[in-house]
Amino acid sequence: MAGLLARYTHWLHTQWPAGTVEKLPLSGENGVTNLPGVRVVGDLTGIPLLKFSSFTGARAVRAILREPEFQKPADGRGKLESELLDLAIIGGGVAGVSAAIEAKKAGLRFVVLEATALFSTVVNFPKEKPIYTYPTEMKLEGGLQFTAGVKEALLEEMEAQRHQAGIEPTPGRVERIEATGGESVLHLAEGTPLRARRVIVAIGRSGNFRKLAVPGEELAKVYNRLFDPKEFASKNALVVGGGDSALETAIALTSAGAHVTLSYRRKEFSRAKPENVAKIETLAQNGDAEVEVERPSSERVNPAMTRGLQRGQGGSLQLALGTEVTRIEPAQILLRSETEAALPNDVVFTMLGREAPLDFFRRSGLRIAGEGTPSGWLALGAFLAFCIFVYFWKSGGFAETWLDPWPGNMSVIVSSLGSWFEAQVADRSTLLGTLAVSLRSRSFYYTLAYSVAIVAFGIGRMRRRKTPYVTLQTTVLIAVQMIPLFLLPEVILPYLGYNGAFDHGIGRTIGDNLFESYIPEAQYLAREWPDWGHPRAYWRAYGFVLAWPLMVYNVFTDAPILWWLLISFFQTFVIIPLLIWRWGKGAYCGWICSCGALAETMGDQQRHKMPHG
């Protein structure tokens, strides 16, 4: 049975890489961060598209120009003011150069600092890779423009625009940013710190890759990232490195049909995970062996390779331990151990590690989405404690009596407001009289809090995401939560009951078969209502929306009710499958269910903090 379940799970999900969510700096409108005067643009905003990178870079500069504080002249500080830049741009990629073009137009004193090479992300695309500049209908008003359709032409186009704008980068690696006294100090790995009134961080998500520092490393066939292993099927590939990224790259290339040489300067792998070393040794003996990398160490460096992605014959893998690359040539590479050997070669991957941008953000004090802070952990602990309290207060646990006599005395509290209120509470056929009874139930407050959360976060979501789809979806979710999942069981049905809707005829039939009475029939007809709450099980009405097994108590009960058994079966095995067949898996969870309502509204600003995959 365990093997059958494992095969089913593999077929259903695990044969396909799940991916991970990469951490990014927290940023707001136009890239603002928690550091005064520092903005992030490009890939760091979460949208890895060329047009958006150009757009965010140019837009950030325009936003800086509109800042009232920036429009004021810098405070006079004598000779030192000649060293104060208006703007420092960290990173010479698409976003950074676009910001520089906009800064040039505005006449700002600025510098572009680049640690490696301009447009390095595009440079690392495979040869002749098609470029899709989505969204196609988006028209850029500033920054770099894009018309080319392949990598090489795109690089030429961007370089031409850079030269025309007179943008020249300054080599330099920024170690950290220090915001102080209305300006920022950029501490460099080498050289004197720079001072700037504003800073734009455009370093992308990949960070700085280490280099071999050998002749030929600048050739177009040398990469430090692997995008699609299948592009190199049947090619002679060299992978350099001994860490997990290098081994996972070699595994992916071999599995895709490449003939791989893995060069590492030491005699054995000491830094990689044991499971990756075992896979490498297996492939070295048999290139057709079924090995896979479901979760690569860094998806910014190499992709997953699972059995579901492998097609055709595997390649071959040769281990070249204790060797170093001395030269890279167009058709071969030179490796040196005790002697120097030349190997035929089509492509080289230098997987020597990188300095991830997260380290830079942490050193600079930039907050990162999903990373905890002491205050954040305290808030989480307080929220969990509150949730535990609510659960055990509502459900009869250790906290049941903590707030006594509230809410059992709500009728008394409302009556104390005056004679009119007292008369209304005494007559349950009035709306206030019905509500006063509901106010004595703990579940009323739990449902009220749930509904308020969906309404409040839903309104916020619609304000942030002003699209017809989000507006319609959120409005439907709010309406479903407020009417059938709150007002109907807590107010409307009890009010109808107290006014005789379930006393006779078809109303009596509906009431007895959906909301059974808790009191004897004679007492019910005599209007002798119980002091502790409503006389019928109106809470079962939640089952009109919450299908089984979400509303488990309408089915699993000591006295099953036929109508609810039929309704639950029809919902779960007829209505919901039809909704999914017609509109997809999110039709019920994303448009009707209260769980999905909270996920779509409150979760809209929280889901990025959760574990994924």
C-alpha positions, 0 to 999 in steps of 0.5 A: 500500500505504501508503494502504491501511495508513493507512486500515486504521489509521484504521478500527481505532484512530486515528479514535477518541481515545486519551486520555491519562493525567493526572498525579496526586500520589502518595498512599497510604492515606487520601490521605497524601503525602510531605509530613508532615501533608498529604493529598490527596482527591477527584479527586486520588486518581484516581477522579472520582466525586462519592460517592468525592470526598465519601467521601475528604474525610470519611475523611481527616478521620477518619484525621487524628483517629486520628493519635496525634500529632494527639491530643496537644495542640500544643506551647506557643508562647505567643501564636502558638498562637492562630493555629495551625489544627487543619486547613486545607482547600484547595479548596471542591469536593465533597471539600473541603466534605465534609471541612469538614463532618466537621471541624465535627462533630469541633469542629476549628479549621479554614478552607476556602480557595477561589480561585474558586467553591464546587463549580466543577466541578459549576457548569461542567457543561452546563445540566440535565446528568443526574447519576449518583451511582455507585456506587449501592449506596454509602452515605455515612456522612459529608460531603455526601449526594446524591439529586438527579439533575440539575446545578441540583438537585444544586447546590441540595442541596449548598448547603443542606447546606453552609449547614446545617453552617455551612461558610463558605469564605475566599477565597484562593489558596494558592501553596505549602505548606511543611511545617516543625516538625510543622506546615504553613505555607500561603503565600497569593497575597495576605495573611499565611501561615496555619499549620495542624497538618494540611492537606487538598488538595481542589483537583481536577484542573482548577486555577484558570481565568482570568476575563474580569472583565466583567459577566455572567460569572457567568451560567449559560451561561458555561463554562470547560470543554467536555464534549460539543460535540454538546450545542451543535449549532445554538447560537450560541456564543462562544469567548474566547481565542487559545491551543490550548484556545480554538482546539480548543474552537472546532474541536470546536463547529463540527464538532458543528454550532454557529455559533461566534464566536472572539474574541481580543484580538490581530490574529493567533494567536501562542500556538497551534500552527500546525496548530490555526491552520490548522484554524481558518482552514479551518473559517472558510472552510468549516464542513463541512470535515473537521478533527479534534482527536485529542489536545487540549492539555488533556483537562481543558478540552475533549474530542477531536473526530475524524471518527468522532465527527462526525455530521450537518452542520458549523456555521460559524465566524466569526473576531473577531480584535482584539476584547474582550468587554465584557458578557455578557447572557442573549441576547447578548454585546457585543464591542468592537474599534473599535466595539461590536457585539452578537451573538446568543448562547446559550453562552460558553466563556472559554478563557483558560488556567488554572493547573494544579494540578501547578504547585502540587504542584511548588512544595510538594514533593508528589511526582507520579506518573510524574515523574522525580526524580534518584534515580528516574532513577539507579534506572532507569539501574541497572535498565536496566544490570542488564537488559542485563547479564542478557541478554548474560550469558544469551545469550552476549554481552559479559558471558558470562564475567563470573561464570565459573565460576558457574553451570557449577560448581553441581554441584561446589558442591552436591557439596561440601556433604557425602557425601550431597549428592555421592552424590545429584548423581552419580545424576541419577535423584534429584531433587537430581541432576536439579536440580544439572544444571538449576542449571548452566544460565543460563536456569534462573536467568532463569526462576527470577527471572521466576517469583519476581517474579510470585509476589512481586508477585502476592501483593502485588497480592492483598493490595492488591486483595481481590476474588474476581476479582483473587484467582482471576486472580492465583492462576491466573497464579502457578500457570501460571508456576510449573508449566508455565513453570518446574518442568515444563521445568526439573525435572519433565521432566528428572527423568522422563527420567532415570528412563526415562520417555522410553526405551521405548514411548509415552514414547519416541514422545513424547520423540522427537517433542517433546524430541529427544535431543542425544546418540546413541541408544546413549549415551542408552540406556547412561545416558552423560549429557553433562557440559554439561546435560540430554540432551534439549531439554526447553526446548521444553516452554515451547511448551505455554503460550507459543504461536507466535510467543512460542515462535518456536524451536519453529517456526523451526528448521533441523529442524522437528518436525511435532508442534510445528508442529501444536501451534503452529498449533492454539494460535495459530489455534484455541485462542486465537481460541476463548478470545477469542471466549468470554471476550474479548481478555484471556483468554490475555494476562491469565490464561495468558501469562507476559508478561501475568502480569508485567504484571498483577502487577508492572505493577499498581503500575508501569503508571501510570508508562508512556506511554499512548495 
